[in-house]
Amino acid sequence: MCRVSIGKCLSCLTSLLASLSLLSAASAQITPEEISIETMADPGPNWFISKSEMGGYIFDAESGEMKGLLSLSRRTPAVTTYAPRKEFYAAESYFAREVHGERTDLVAIYDFDNLSPVAEVIIPNHMARLQVRSHLGLMNNGRHLAVMNMNPGHSVSIVDVQDRVFIYEISTPGCAVIMPVAQNDFLQVCGDGTLQLIQLDLSGFEENRVRSDVFFDVIEDAVFDRATPSANGWILSTHAGVIFEVSTDDDDILIEESWSLVSPDEREWRPGGEEFITAHKEYGLLYVLMHEGKVDTHHEPGSEVWVYDLTTRNRVFRLELDGAAQSVMVTQEENPRLILNGTDGGIDVYDALSFAHHRHIVTPGSHHFEDF
């Protein structure tokens, strides 16, 4: 039997009480931490979103400061905004175990203040999970959001982001991308060389569908699936740099006479990259990433930005870049900025009118940009 003397027990008890007393005194000296919740300031001029696989980084192009981060899924094709409701909309796709397991596709709705998800709408698990800006489109009425699907056939999911409900899935065989026009309609580029117009009713269901005449040759010189909105509609480019300006008048699809970015002695120059074309609507200026290369080099990044006056269709400037760029976007403010991402990472900001280089922003590589 092990015996412990009463003296030793009293000594241990005294030590324990002394330790507890010291701990209590130390705890009393600790100042409780004040917890604060930061909110994002109201977006200022030339704010933009840099969309990467790591999320949506919100920057002020004027200061170069990061203002917030949208935590998106790694399989988010694009994100867009709607200022009147102060909301972001993103198409997202998840697996239950990150890279496998049950799949869930949804439209996530985030608020401006906290950049937190405030709602989500489950959609069919058919979403095209490619980093393409035109795979997501908010109709101009601000209510219906269209999400591009590939399963493997093409379709479009329509979501009412105001009432937070999935409407239905529209079959669009052979036609892709989403280009909102009018109040509740959208155009698509089709594999037979035509454009398709789908008009939605007030509830978001398909009301009418029409096709244009054939206006480009898919084999000889196909139109890119990247496009940019203009003051009246959309601007499309072929792989050889032929430009088509398209719009609608009710259920009529209007396609203006084409024109070329390159002169006869510049045939080795062609557009390319990820999101290589952008336009300032009010000023009527078109910015295109260009590179020298053979046919089928459309994925090559741009070494220059060529700038065109859309009224005269003349080139007004060639901006030589220090490094190649994959994506470009011009902000729509009175004093616009030209935003480019480099192939080596980071973002370069230029004055979109004087073309002076303003700053370089260090950030994870961007796929494309979204203007506020």
GIWOJO-V936984 format. One record per residue. RES is the residue in one letter. SS is DSSP state (a for helix, b for strand, c for the rest). PHI is phi in radians with two decimals (* if undefined). PSI is psi in whole degrees, -180 to 180 (999 if undefined). Layout:
BEGIN
{{RES	SS	PHI	PSI} {RES	SS	PHI	PSI}}
END
This chain:
BEGIN
{{M	c	*	138} {C	c	-1.66	125} {R	c	-1.94	139} {V	c	-2.08	130} {S	c	-1.23	153} {I	a	-1.07	-35} {G	a	-1.08	-43} {K	a	-1.13	-41} {C	a	-1.08	-43} {L	a	-1.12	-36} {S	a	-1.14	-43} {C	a	-1.12	-41} {L	a	-1.14	-40} {T	a	-1.10	-42} {S	a	-1.10	-41} {L	a	-1.11	-44} {L	a	-1.14	-36} {A	a	-1.16	-41} {S	a	-1.12	-43} {L	a	-1.12	-36} {S	a	-1.15	-42} {L	a	-1.14	-42} {L	a	-1.10	-41} {S	a	-1.13	-41} {A	a	-1.13	-41} {A	a	-1.14	-40} {S	a	-1.12	-36} {A	a	-1.16	-23} {Q	a	-1.51	-11} {I	c	-1.39	124} {T	c	-1.41	125} {P	c	-1.01	137} {E	c	-1.32	134} {E	c	-1.51	125} {I	c	-1.66	125} {S	c	-2.15	149} {I	c	-1.95	117} {E	c	-1.43	143} {T	c	-2.11	152} {M	c	-1.32	138} {A	c	-1.18	162} {D	c	-1.05	133} {P	c	-0.99	135} {G	c	-1.73	-178} {P	c	-1.05	140} {N	c	1.14	26} {W	b	-1.35	149} {F	b	-2.66	164} {I	b	-1.90	129} {S	b	-1.72	109} {K	b	-1.57	117} {S	b	-2.21	178} {E	c	-1.23	-13} {M	c	-1.61	-8} {G	b	2.46	-167} {G	b	-1.95	105} {Y	b	-1.52	126} {I	b	-1.73	123} {F	b	-2.19	152} {D	b	-1.70	113} {A	c	-1.15	-25} {E	c	-1.24	-44} {S	c	-1.75	-20} {G	c	1.42	2} {E	c	-1.36	143} {M	b	-1.42	129} {K	b	-1.81	-15} {G	b	3.05	174} {L	b	-2.45	127} {L	b	-1.59	120} {S	c	-1.47	94} {L	c	-1.76	166} {S	c	-1.24	159} {R	c	-1.26	-8} {R	c	-2.02	41} {T	c	-1.72	116} {P	c	-1.22	-37} {A	c	-2.89	166} {V	b	-2.38	147} {T	b	-2.41	169} {T	b	-2.18	160} {Y	b	-2.46	101} {A	a	-1.07	-40} {P	a	-0.99	-32} {R	a	-1.76	-2} {K	c	0.92	56} {E	b	-2.36	152} {F	b	-1.88	148} {Y	b	-2.24	130} {A	b	-2.37	136} {A	b	-1.52	126} {E	b	-2.31	152} {S	b	-2.37	137} {Y	b	-2.35	151} {F	b	-1.93	148} {A	c	-1.07	-31} {R	c	-2.11	45} {E	c	1.19	-61} {V	c	-2.00	-2} {H	c	-2.76	177} {G	c	1.77	-171} {E	c	-1.11	133} {R	b	-1.67	142} {T	b	-2.35	121} {D	b	-1.80	143} {L	b	-2.75	163} {V	b	-1.82	119} {A	b	-1.70	139} {I	b	-2.03	122} {Y	b	-2.01	149} {D	b	-1.62	160} {F	c	-1.22	-38} {D	c	-1.17	-54} {N	c	-1.80	-9} {L	c	1.00	32} {S	c	-1.87	149} {P	b	-1.18	128} {V	b	-1.91	-14} {A	b	-2.89	160} {E	b	-2.56	147} {V	b	-2.16	119} {I	b	-1.26	134} {I	b	-2.17	167} {P	c	-0.99	145} {N	c	-1.36	56} {H	c	-2.14	5} {M	b	-1.05	137} {A	c	-1.33	113} {R	c	-1.67	44} {L	c	-1.75	154} {Q	c	-1.46	76} {V	c	-2.25	122} {R	a	-1.05	-40} {S	a	-1.45	13} {H	a	-1.54	4} {L	b	-2.48	133} {G	b	-2.58	127} {L	b	-1.62	125} {M	c	-1.09	156} {N	c	-1.18	-13} {N	c	-1.42	-5} {G	c	1.30	10} {R	c	-1.93	-44} {H	b	-1.83	128} {L	b	-1.90	133} {A	b	-1.91	133} {V	b	-2.08	128} {M	b	-1.31	134} {N	b	-2.05	149} {M	b	-2.46	114} {N	c	-2.53	36} {P	c	-1.50	-9} {G	c	-1.22	161} {H	b	-1.51	139} {S	b	-2.71	174} {V	b	-2.36	130} {S	b	-1.63	132} {I	b	-1.88	127} {V	b	-2.13	134} {D	b	-1.52	101} {V	c	-1.39	-11} {Q	c	-1.39	-48} {D	c	-1.60	-3} {R	c	1.11	47} {V	b	-2.37	148} {F	b	-1.39	131} {I	b	-1.55	-69} {Y	b	-3.04	175} {E	b	-1.87	124} {I	b	-1.68	128} {S	b	-1.35	128} {T	c	-2.32	61} {P	c	-1.01	130} {G	c	1.37	2} {C	b	-2.22	139} {A	b	-2.41	176} {V	b	1.10	163} {I	b	-2.29	118} {M	b	-2.19	94} {P	b	-1.07	138} {V	b	-2.43	166} {A	c	0.87	-145} {Q	c	-1.66	-34} {N	c	-2.56	34} {D	b	-2.17	166} {F	b	-2.63	149} {L	b	-1.72	155} {Q	b	-2.39	151} {V	b	-1.60	133} {C	b	-2.01	153} {G	c	-1.25	-6} {D	c	-1.74	12} {G	c	1.52	18} {T	c	-2.08	173} {L	b	-1.91	146} {Q	b	-2.02	134} {L	b	-1.94	125} {I	b	-2.02	125} {Q	b	-1.90	130} {L	b	-1.75	150} {D	c	-1.48	-175} {L	c	-1.11	-23} {S	c	-1.58	-7} {G	c	1.69	3} {F	c	-1.51	152} {E	b	-1.08	128} {E	b	-1.89	-32} {N	b	-2.75	152} {R	b	-2.54	130} {V	b	-2.40	159} {R	b	-2.09	149} {S	c	-1.48	174} {D	c	-1.23	163} {V	c	-1.15	129} {F	c	-2.25	-4} {F	c	-2.53	157} {D	c	-1.70	116} {V	c	-1.12	-34} {I	c	-1.43	-46} {E	c	-1.36	-41} {D	c	-2.84	88} {A	c	-1.33	154} {V	b	-1.38	140} {F	b	-1.16	158} {D	b	-1.57	10} {R	b	-1.82	134} {A	b	-2.53	167} {T	b	-2.36	141} {P	b	-1.23	147} {S	c	-2.06	-174} {A	c	-1.14	-31} {N	c	-2.02	-12} {G	c	-3.09	-119} {W	b	-2.43	157} {I	b	-2.09	126} {L	b	-2.01	151} {S	b	-2.26	145} {T	b	-1.56	173} {H	c	-1.13	-27} {A	c	-1.56	-1} {G	c	1.63	22} {V	b	-1.50	130} {I	b	-1.79	135} {F	b	-2.14	127} {E	b	-1.79	123} {V	b	-2.18	151} {S	b	-2.74	-176} {T	b	-2.36	156} {D	b	-2.34	98} {D	c	1.02	-114} {D	c	-1.82	17} {D	b	-1.67	133} {I	b	-1.68	121} {L	b	-1.85	125} {I	b	-2.17	115} {E	c	-1.31	164} {E	c	-1.05	136} {S	c	-1.27	160} {W	b	-2.57	164} {S	b	-1.93	143} {L	c	-1.29	-26} {V	c	-2.02	147} {S	c	-1.48	169} {P	a	-0.98	-30} {D	a	-1.62	11} {E	a	-2.09	25} {R	c	-1.14	-17} {E	c	-1.40	-9} {W	b	-1.61	139} {R	b	-2.68	156} {P	b	-1.29	155} {G	c	3.13	169} {G	c	2.17	-157} {E	c	-1.57	-77} {E	c	-1.91	91} {F	c	-1.71	-2} {I	b	-2.35	138} {T	b	-2.71	154} {A	b	-2.43	144} {H	b	-1.61	117} {K	c	-1.14	-49} {E	c	-1.21	-42} {Y	c	-1.46	-12} {G	c	1.12	41} {L	b	-1.97	136} {L	b	-1.97	132} {Y	b	-2.08	129} {V	b	-2.35	130} {L	b	-1.31	127} {M	b	-2.22	151} {H	b	-2.56	160} {E	b	-1.56	129} {G	c	-3.11	166} {K	c	-1.38	178} {V	c	-1.03	146} {D	c	1.24	27} {T	c	-1.88	29} {H	c	-1.17	-16} {H	c	-1.56	-5} {E	c	-1.17	139} {P	c	-1.22	165} {G	b	-1.56	139} {S	b	-1.71	-14} {E	b	-2.46	157} {V	b	-1.94	122} {W	b	-1.74	134} {V	b	-2.03	133} {Y	b	-2.22	145} {D	b	-1.51	116} {L	c	-1.23	-19} {T	c	-1.33	-48} {T	c	-1.59	-17} {R	c	1.09	29} {N	b	-1.81	147} {R	b	-1.33	133} {V	b	-1.98	-12} {F	b	-2.87	148} {R	b	-2.14	117} {L	b	-1.76	111} {E	b	-1.42	130} {L	b	-1.68	147} {D	b	-1.18	-35} {G	b	-2.38	163} {A	b	-1.22	152} {A	b	-2.24	142} {Q	b	-1.65	-32} {S	b	-2.41	152} {V	b	-2.51	146} {M	b	-2.65	138} {V	b	-1.83	133} {T	c	-1.32	161} {Q	c	-1.77	15} {E	c	-1.35	175} {E	c	-1.11	-37} {N	c	-1.96	79} {P	c	-1.28	157} {R	b	-2.06	145} {L	b	-1.77	121} {I	b	-1.91	126} {L	b	-2.29	147} {N	b	-1.89	142} {G	b	-1.61	154} {T	c	-1.21	-18} {D	c	-1.68	13} {G	c	1.63	157} {G	c	1.60	169} {I	b	-2.24	137} {D	b	-1.96	136} {V	b	-2.01	126} {Y	b	-2.10	155} {D	b	-1.23	126} {A	c	-1.35	-6} {L	c	-1.95	-43} {S	c	-1.63	-19} {F	c	1.19	20} {A	c	-1.26	138} {H	b	-1.36	125} {H	b	-1.64	-47} {R	b	-2.94	164} {H	b	-2.03	131} {I	b	-1.93	124} {V	c	-1.44	122} {T	c	-2.83	158} {P	c	-0.97	148} {G	c	-0.90	133} {S	c	-1.67	147} {H	c	-1.58	-42} {H	b	-2.86	-180} {F	b	-2.19	160} {E	b	-2.34	129} {D	b	-1.49	151} {F	c	-1.44	999}}
END
